[in-house]
Amino acid sequence: MIIPRKASERPRLVPGHFLAYQKFLPYLQLGVLYARQGDWEKAYQYNERALDVFPRNAAAGLNRLYYQRCLGQAEEEAHGK
């Protein structure tokens, strides 16, 4: 049996919250997609867009560090180091 919640117990939506997720998740996912293809520059760019929407998101923050590291390695390989 499902007991309906009282109106005061329901989670409240912050204005723009849903719209933020409409932008945040696609940007984050595009970053991962480009990373899997080895396009670190685009992965980094889309991850930065995700961080513009939610600057304190842990997953996007860790992705930033990972993509920066991969970009650095890609540049070293391009310069023959």
Secondary structure by P-SEA (a helix, b strand, c coil): cbbbbccccccccccaaaaaaacaaaaaaaaaaaaaacaaaaaaaaaaaaaaaccccaaaaaaaaaaaaaaaaaaaaaacc
